[in-house]
Amino acid sequence: MRPNWAEIRLDRVANNYKAIKQLVGDSVKVMAVIKADGYGHGAREIANYLEQQTITPDWLGVVLVEEGIQLREAGAKSPILCLAGFWQEDQAMDCIKYNLVPTIYRFDMLETLSKAARANNCEWRFHLKIDTGMSRLGILPGELSDFVKLLKNYPELILDGVMTHLASADELEKAEFTNRQIKTFHDCLSQIKNHGLNPTYQHISNSAGTSSWLEARGNLVRAGGLLYGFTDTIAPNVVIKVAPALSLHTRIILLKRVPAGTSLGYCNSFFTKRESLIATLPIGYEDGLRRNYSNIGKVLIRGQVASIVGRISMDLTLIDVTDIVGVQLGDEVVLIGESGDNSISAEKMAAMTGTISYELTCGLSDRVPRIYLTEK
Ligand SMILES: *Cc1c(COP(=O)(O)O)cnc(C)c1O
């Protein structure tokens, strides 16, 4: 194995979950959103750790039925919501077999789920998604009345929750848009209640909504980013202490002294301006290090900051360690995380590469082993 690894601090994930619980108070449940393998952090490990710590999450959120099955097979006991529902009959059957609650966002899904429920001789719960402005998954508010009428034909289906998703909760300057989404949702909820239905859960907010929009908390919030300690969705006036759970590490596998004027890497994108000590790192864009971090990225060694020089290639990256005191072959290099008094957050790396922290951690490939730690 090359010396590349990501460390996941499970204790931090657990503390972040507790911090979200504390922020929203006792009357609001918190769904730990661990889709996409927990945004690259490891869904099963997080679910198991939370449950073992008797922090038992109120809900776990995944996108795919298959992700839910993986969690159940790993022993997860908490309620699981599949945020993208199902698109085949066998997946609806699996929802029942593995005790997963699907999200429904199309009329015909009622028939599919009902068939699965009848085949299993049981009732089954689902959450209805309403599109209030995201224009992605969800039925339109104007379709709600017809939906509820159709639902009455399926007595074996239980409307356990009603949900929507905010499009720009992290953009406080777009308050008008978000407020309209929230109002539309509450109007829909009244309509549902007028039909005599009383769903247990009403939920609207992702991490940004949870932090910025008090009136959008409903009685359940769906938090992903905050769980992993991403802070870019936290509104300036909100006090919540979360810490980043993931750090990314590698080691120097070659040290080379080169004269001034030496070209480094592909395409001659960097020429040394002085005699330089250049270190090779066995990590590249295949591992999830974005290529547009070339010549702008920073890394940490022995608590000091060094620069990425030349193009990041598929498996290898060069850094300038001329000024790093005491640098040695085999030294640990931190790409995301802390070293001495310095730190580089996923958010900072994301800002420099024109993306968001989510995409960076999701983009760490399987080639980077995850090491799970519970404290340091
Ligand atoms: C991913 C997702 C979330 C979590 O979003 P964060 O910004 O990570 O908190 C919430 N709701 C839905 C529907 C999602 O798909």
The ligand as an SDF file (V2000), in Angstrom:
LIG
                    3D

 15 15  0  0  0  0  0  0  0  0999 V2000
  -28.0170   15.3140    1.2090 C   0  0  0  0  0  0  0  0  0  0  0  0
  -29.3150   15.7740    1.7020 C   0  0  0  0  0  0  0  0  0  0  0  0
  -29.4050   16.4320    2.9310 C   0  0  0  0  0  0  0  0  0  0  0  0
  -28.2180   16.8060    3.7700 C   0  0  0  0  0  0  0  0  0  0  0  0
  -27.6580   18.0100    3.3170 O   0  0  0  0  0  0  0  0  0  0  0  0
  -26.4580   18.7150    4.1020 P   0  0  0  0  0  0  0  0  0  0  0  0
  -26.2420   19.9960    3.4200 O   0  0  0  0  0  0  0  0  0  0  0  0
  -25.2890   17.7980    3.9410 O   0  0  0  0  0  0  0  0  0  0  0  0
  -26.8750   18.8450    5.4930 O   0  0  0  0  0  0  0  0  0  0  0  0
  -30.6710   16.7590    3.3790 C   0  0  0  0  0  0  0  0  0  0  0  0
  -31.7730   16.4710    2.6600 N   0  0  0  0  0  0  0  0  0  0  0  0
  -31.7030   15.8550    1.4650 C   0  0  0  0  0  0  0  0  0  0  0  0
  -32.9470   15.5710    0.7170 C   0  0  0  0  0  0  0  0  0  0  0  0
  -30.4800   15.4880    0.9430 C   0  0  0  0  0  0  0  0  0  0  0  0
  -30.4160   14.8870   -0.2440 O   0  0  0  0  0  0  0  0  0  0  0  0
  1  2  1  0
  2  3  1  0
  2 14  2  0
  3  4  1  0
  3 10  2  0
  4  5  1  0
  5  6  1  0
  6  7  2  0
  6  8  1  0
  6  9  1  0
 10 11  1  0
 11 12  2  0
 12 13  1  0
 12 14  1  0
 14 15  1  0
M  END
$$$$
